[in-house]
Amino acid sequence: MTVLAKRVARWAAAIVLLVAGLLLSVPGIPGPGLLIALFGLFLLLPESRWLRKKYVGFKRRHPRLFTPIERHRWRARTKRMERLARLHWLDRRERLEALEAQEAPAD
């Protein structure tokens, strides 16, 4: 999937979640409206510099509220980086094995 397609998909999903969250947050309609709207905002964090600045400021003002969220984001980021490092290591090992096979004299 191209970078542009990922960005468009992320924006579309975030807009849908924001609209659904705002509709569900209307009094009289049951549902976790504000929570769904927050998920939509979190989807847009990597895409919007303005939103990241607002998030950081709000996080500094209310650290007790955002500690569990940051802990979850840190764990997910660590798992993702470990997986990427493992894939890179496997690719490197396969390339080395291919080079060794090419260098070996054919008998």
Summary of the structure (lengths in Angstrom):
residues: 107
radius of gyration: 21.7
end to end distance: 43.5
largest distance: 80.6
contacts: 235
relative contact order: 0.07
helix: 82%
strand: 0%
